[in-house]
Amino acid sequence: MSNKHMIAKRAGLALEDGDIVNLGIGIPTLVADYVPEGIKVYLHSENGILGVGPTPQPDEVDKNLVNAGKLPVTVEQGASFFDSASSFAMIRGGHIDVSILGVLQVDENGRVANWAVPGKSVLGVGGAMDLLEGSRKVIVTTLHTTKEGESKIVKDLQYPVTSLRKVDLIITELGVFEVDEEGLVLIELSTGQTIESVKSKTDARFRVGLSCEEILENNRRVKQ
């Protein structure tokens, strides 16, 4: 399993029965394929779908069914379709339980940058700001470092901040961080990782909430 799919699978484990969940562009879209058995969630796409299903097989693709990232999707029985204004009314009205977002960077206070790179053209903000402000819980899914090996979990954001609202959970291929009033707390280590290996690839300061052994045991319980 690739790192991106591993991250998406772990994000799926953070969902609860009955959640209305918005999936952002990138790794978050993969979460549709990793909703745990035994729970029912309602996947929301900000272009106007509630009830998105798993990724379609090649022979199931319908060019009229796409998500906000223009990728083909399936829909569950009972799915509903609506205009963009109604979709954003859901978001701004506090009707999204969980948003799963990709980021360019996240800082040590849990604030994210994910909509603009200075010096490059910007097509538009999209729904990132609304999702951060309107969702009850926000989960970040991201590779821990850039292609150049630079940490994406940083002390201070180098890109324009998306919202001052802190996210709740950060999931990378190295581990999982919770965000509290004091900053980042490492709560899980991925297989083969140590606290020191995570520190070596993380610019931001973080606390370790448990001992290394307890973190590894917590990780094993999650995977069962």
C-alpha positions, -999 to +999 in steps of 0.1 A: +000+000+000+014+034-010+019+061+017-010+081+004-034+052+006-020+044+041-028+079+052-063+078+037-070+044+055-060+059+088-082+089+082-111+066+076-106+052+111-113+086+126-148+087+112-179+079+132-212+065+123-236+091+109-209+117+101-214+141+072-179+143+058-163+166+032-133+152+013-109+178+000-087+174-031-057+150-032-052+124-005-086+131+011-105+119-020-090+084-013-108+082+020-140+073+001-124+038-004-115+033+032-146+039+052-146+011+078-171-016+076-200-013+101-203+025+100-224+047+077-211+081+067-224+106+042-196+120+019-201+156+008-186+172-023-187+209-024-197+210-061-231+197-049-233+160-040-242+144-007-238+106-008-205+102-027-195+065-030-162+047-036-139+054-066-156+039-097-141+011-117-132+020-153-164+005-166-185+025-140-172+060-149-200+085-156-186+117-170-215+136-155-205+125-119-174+142-106-162+156-073-149+191-066-115+180-080-131+169-113-124+133-105-150+107-114-171+094-084-199+070-077-230+078-057-247+058-030-284+050-032-304+080-019-277+105-028-288+141-034-277+168-058-279+205-053-263+238-065-231+253-052-250+279-032-268+252-012-236+233-008-219+262+008-249+270+029-244+235+044-208+242+051-213+278+065-243+267+084-223+241+105-238+210+089-205+193+081-193+171+109-158+164+095-137+179+068-106+161+056-082+185+039-048+184+022-023+211+029+008+228+016+019+234+052+006+231+088+023+250+116+030+240+152-002+256+164-023+236+139-030+264+114-029+255+077-019+270+044-034+252+015-047+276-011-019+297-026+018+296-034+034+331-036+045+339-072+022+313-088-012+320-104-042+314-082-074+302-097-094+308-066-097+300-029-122+273-034-139+260-002-109+256+021-116+287+042-153+279+045-146+243+055-121+253+082-145+278+097-177+258+093-168+222+101-171+207+136-139+187+132-110+191+107-085+164+098-054+171+078-040+143+056-006+150+040+028+135+032+052+145+059+077+161+036+078+178+002+094+161-029+126+180-019+125+165+016+115+196+034+091+193+063+055+203+057+049+205+094+066+238+102+072+263+130+058+292+110+038+291+077+057+303+046+025+303+025-007+324+030-027+311+060-061+297+051-078+303+084-069+310+120-089+280+131-067+252+143-072+217+129-079+188+152-059+159+138-028+156+114-022+123+097+010+116+078+029+085+067+051+088+098+024+092+125-006+110+139-007+143+158-035+157+178-037+195+182-045+210+216-043+245+232-005+241+235+003+228+201+010+194+185+010+161+204+023+129+188-001+101+196+007+074+171+038+062+152+036+044+119+053+010+116+091+013+115+092+049+128+106+061+161+101+094+180+135+105+169+129+097+132+097+118+133+116+146+150+143+145+123+117+153+096+096+178+115+105+215+117+076+222+141+079+216+178+057+189+192+051+170+225+050+133+229+018+125+248+028+089+256+059+068+258+072+053+226+059+019+237+025+032+245+023+050+212+032+018+193+006-002+213-020+025+205-011+022+168-014-016+169-049-013+185-060+011+157-049-013+130-068-043+145 
